[in-house]
């Protein structure tokens, strides 16, 4: 059963936002050279990975 178009669009928007947030962080705070920056980068990376995984699972269903 395909996912509804509105849900797919919302998930794509979440994916775009997650990667945009990573890009902005790296542009404004890079290089990642402190423990605080490393922690924030890892948080943003984990969020992006979770969104991509959820999108993949939804598309596979």
Backbone torsions as a table, in degrees:
resi	resn	phi	psi	omega
1	UNK	NA	120.4	-178.1
2	UNK	-68.5	151.9	177.6
3	UNK	-77.3	146.7	179.0
4	UNK	-60.0	146.4	-177.7
5	UNK	-56.7	-40.5	-179.7
6	UNK	-62.5	-40.5	178.6
7	UNK	-67.6	-41.0	178.5
8	UNK	-62.1	-43.7	179.6
9	UNK	-64.3	-41.2	178.7
10	UNK	-61.8	-42.2	179.9
11	UNK	-67.5	-38.5	176.3
12	UNK	-65.0	-38.5	176.9
13	UNK	-64.0	-39.8	178.0
14	UNK	-64.5	-40.3	178.8
15	UNK	-63.0	-46.4	179.5
16	UNK	-60.5	-44.0	-179.6
17	UNK	-64.3	-40.9	-179.1
18	UNK	-63.1	-44.7	-179.7
19	UNK	-73.0	-33.4	175.6
20	UNK	-63.2	-42.1	179.2
21	UNK	-62.4	-39.6	175.9
22	UNK	-62.3	-45.8	-178.9
23	UNK	-61.7	-45.5	179.5
24	UNK	-63.2	-44.1	179.2
25	UNK	-58.0	-48.5	-178.3
26	UNK	-65.5	-37.7	179.7
27	UNK	-68.1	-40.9	-174.7
28	UNK	-89.0	-25.3	-172.9
29	UNK	-125.0	-2.0	-178.9
30	UNK	-69.7	157.5	-1.8
31	UNK	-75.6	161.5	179.2
32	UNK	-81.9	92.3	-172.3
33	UNK	-126.4	11.2	175.5
34	UNK	-132.9	163.8	179.1
35	UNK	-63.4	-37.3	179.5
36	UNK	-65.5	-44.1	178.2
37	UNK	-65.5	-39.6	178.6
38	UNK	-61.6	-43.5	-179.8
39	UNK	-63.7	-43.7	179.5
40	UNK	-67.0	-41.7	177.4
41	UNK	-60.4	-44.5	179.7
42	UNK	-64.1	-37.8	177.2
43	UNK	-63.0	-46.6	179.8
44	UNK	-66.2	-39.3	179.0
45	UNK	-64.5	-44.4	179.4
46	UNK	-62.7	-39.1	177.3
47	UNK	-62.4	-45.4	179.6
48	UNK	-63.0	-43.0	179.0
49	UNK	-63.0	-40.2	-179.8
50	UNK	-65.6	-40.4	179.4
51	UNK	-65.7	-44.1	179.1
52	UNK	-63.1	-42.1	179.1
53	UNK	-63.6	-43.2	179.5
54	UNK	-64.2	-39.8	178.2
55	UNK	-64.4	-43.7	178.4
56	UNK	-61.5	-42.0	178.7
57	UNK	-64.7	-40.8	179.7
58	UNK	-65.6	-40.3	-179.9
59	UNK	-70.8	-30.3	-179.8
60	UNK	-76.2	-23.0	-176.9
61	UNK	-72.7	NA	NA
